[in-house]
């Protein structure tokens, strides 16, 4: 594996260690709160960037996050070298239009394909 791949993989693993136990929240404007997938991805990326002191990573989330305690979804962090890291998002509480959630990254990255 070239050095750049090792560096990217190391960065992803370091980021995953920092995401364990990370919390976030977002306000939404609906009777039944739901955080759109694109806004969820942006919020997760911002929290990761703040925790690591690095640029925002590329995060994708396949679905909206329903504002119901215990609801989970899986997002994906994609590194420049093509490796990926799974990220679990779990709703911890809902206060009106504010959805609070925890973010936890997988322990290991998937190599580039």
N, C-alpha and C positions, 0 to 999 in steps of 0.2 A: 504494500500500500504506500503510495507516495506521501511525502511529508505533509502536503497540503490536505490530503484526506485525513491523515492522523490528526492534524490540527483542527479540522472541522469536526471530526468525531469527538475529539477531546472537548471542544467548545460545547457541543451538544450535551455530552455527559455532564460537564460542569454546570450547564444551564439546568439540566434535569435535577441535579442535586439541590439547586437553589429554588426550584419550583415546588419541592415537597413542602406542603403546608402553606403555600402561598394563598392569599385570599384576595378577592376583588368584589366589586359591586358595580352595578350600572342601573340607571333609571330608564324606565320605559313608559310609554304613554298608551296604556290599554287597560280595559277592565280586568281582563285576565292577563297579567304581565307575561310577556314573552320577549326574550332578547334575540333579535335577528342574528343569524349565523355570522354575517359579515361584521357586525358590531362586536359580537362575542370574540371573534378571531382578533380584531383590533385590540380589544381590552386585554386578552391573554398575551398578545405580543408586547403591549406596552408594559405590563407587569413584569414580563420576562426581561425586557430591556432595562427596566429600572433595577431589577434584582441583580443583574449581571454587569451593568455598566457598559453594555455593548449596544450596537444598533438593534432596532426591532427586527426579530426574525420573521420569516415567512410562515404564517400560521393559517391553516384552513380548518373550518368547522363545517361538517356536512349538513347540519340542521340547526334550527332555532332552539334556544334553551328555554323550556317552559318554566315559568315562575312557580314551581311547586317544590317544597322541601323534599330532598332526596332524589330529585330528577338528575340524571347524569347524561352526558354526551361525551363523545371522543373527538378530539381535534388532532391535527397533525402538524408538527414542526418540520419544515423541509430545509436542509442545509444546502449551501452552494455546491457541495460535491455530490448532491443527489441522495445522501443518506437522510433518513427520516426518524422522528421520535414521536411516539404516541403521547397524547396529553389527555388526561381525564379531567372533566369539569363536573363538579357536583354542587347543586344548590343547597346552601346551608340555612338560609332564611329568606323570607320575603316580607318587606315592609311597604305596603301600598304598591307603588310602582318601582320600588328599589329591590333588585334581585341580588342577593349576596351569594357568592360561590367560592369554593376552594378549587385550586388547580394543582394537579399532581402529574408530573411527567413519568413516563416509564423509566425503568432503571437502565435499559440498554437501547441503543439506536439500531435501526435496521440499516444495513449497508446499501450503498447505491446499487441500482440494478443495471 
